[in-house]
Amino acid sequence: MTNNKSANYIRSFQGVSPALGARIYIDQSAVILGDITLADDVSIWPLVAARGDVNTITIGARTNIQDGTVLHVTHKNKENPDGYPLIIGADVTVGHKCMLHGCTLGDRILVGMGTIILDNSIIEDDVFIGAGSLVPPNKTLVSGYLYVGNPVKQIRPLKDSEAAFLKKSASNYVTLKNDYLAAL
């Protein structure tokens, strides 16, 4: 379940294999495919599908990707030579059943359950996105705010307790991930 490149849920694509950091946890029901980099202490939970087939996916340290989430990218083409990779920073919590597609997330972010974040959107550091939100293409969510809705709207500045929770949530998942690794 961790650092086992021969596992059938960690797959190469066109000769490119995922790069796995230290102390990671990947559930056996997840699929991690292609040009994907997972930093130290990342956790990938059941039924996550991450396809780094036509561009890259990078996930920062202590980030957790929860059950049923889909991670994908936008291919490189004549109109968009770099395409849109998926970049997720450190200490990020991505809730259950989210879809992140060709977007960039900074550090200390909570993405609420069922949220969709689309191509070329940028989520700055220290952002809380409420469950079921839709971040449309090319949207920037600025640091320090709560966002909710479909399409997403800035609601208010984060309370101190909410800002502190962003890192605490990631830390809680590092502890849980360690419990799973210890049980192996």
N, C-alpha and C positions, 0 to 999 in steps of 0.2 A: 504494500500500500504506500510505501514511501521510497523514493530514490531507487526504484527498480525499473530500469529502462527496458527490460525485457517483458514487463507486464503488458498484457494485451490492451489495456486501457490507456497506455502511454504509447503513442504511435508516431512513426516517422511519416513524412510526406515528401515525395520527390527528393529523398536523401537527406532531409533536414529533420532532426529530432529535437524534442523539447529539451531545454536546459533547466535542470532542477537544482535549486539551492539546498541548503542544509535544513534538516529537521522539518521537512514539509510533510503534509498528509494529503493524499489523494485517495478518495473513496474508490473502491473497485468498480462502482457503477458509473463513474465519470469517464469522459473521453477527453484526453489532452492530445491534440494532434498537430504536428508540424512545427512551425517557427514560433515557439512559445518559450518565454523565459519566466521562471518562477523564482523569486528571491527567497531568502531564508525565512522560515516560519510561516510560509503561506499554507492555507488550508483550502482544499477543494472538496466540497461535500457531495452527497449522493445526487446522481443524475445531471451533473453539470456537463455541458457540451462546450468545449473550447476548440475552435478550428482556426489555427494559424496556417491556412493553406494558401491564400492569395495575398497575404500581408502578415505583419508581425503582431504578436500579443505579448505585452510585458506587464507583469504583476509584481508590485513592490512588496517589501518586507512586511510581515505580520498582517497581511491582507487576507480576508476570508471571503470566499465565493460560495454562497449557500445554495441549497438544494434546488435543482431544476433550472438554474440560470443558464442562459445561452450567451456565449462570448464569441463575437465574430468581427470581421474586418471588411474593408472595401478594397477591391482590387485596383492595381495601378493600371491607368489607361491613358490614351492620348490627351484627353481633356483634363485629367488629374494624374500627372505622372507619378506622384508619390502615393496615390490612393489615400486611404485613411487607416492607419494602424489602430489598434486598441492599446491604450496606455493607461494603466491603473497604478496609482501611487502607493505609498506606504500607509499602514494603519487604516485601511479602508474596509468597511463592512458592506458587502453587497447582499441584500436580503434575498429571501426565497423567490424563485421564479421571475427573476429580472431578465431583461435583454439589453446588453450593451453592444453597440455596433459601431465600430470605427470612430470612437470618441476618445477623449482624454480626460482622465480624472486625476486631480491632485492628491494631496495627503489629507488624512483625517476627515473622511467623508462617510456618511451613512446613506446608502441608497435603499429606500424602503421597498418592502415586498411588492412584486409585480410592476416595478418601474421599468420604463423603456427609455433608453438614451440613444439617440440616433447620430448619424454621421456628422463628423466635424464639430460636434458640440464639445465645449470645454467647461469642465466643472473645476473651479478653483479650489484651493485648500479650505478646510473647515466649513463644509457645507452639509446640511441635513436636507435630504429630499424625502418627502412624505410618500407613503405607500400609494401605489397605483398611479403615479405621476407619469407624464409623457414629456420628455425633453426633445423638442423638434430639432431637425438638422440645423447646424450652424449657430446654435444658441450658446451663449456664455452665461454661466451662473457664477456670480461674484462671491468672493470669500465672506464668510461670517453671517450667512442668512439661512433661514428656513424657506424652502420652496415646496409648493404642492400644486396639484391640479393637472388637467389635461385640456390645453397645454399648460405646462408648469408656469407658475407665477411666484415672484418674490413676495413672501408674506410679512416677514419681520426679521429684525436682527436676532441671532441666536442668544438665548439666555446663557449665563455662565455655566449653569448646570448642563445644558445641552451641549455646549462646546466641550466641556470636560467628558461627557459621555461618548463623544466621537472616538477618542483614544481608548477609553475604558472598554467600549464594545469590542474593538480590535483585540485588546489585551485579554478579554474574556475568552475569545475564540482561540487565542494562542494557548491558553491554559487547557481548554477543551481538546484542542488538537493534540497537545502533549499527553493528555489522558488516553486518547485513542492510540497514539503511538506506543505508549507504555503497555497497552493491552495486547499488542501484536506479538 
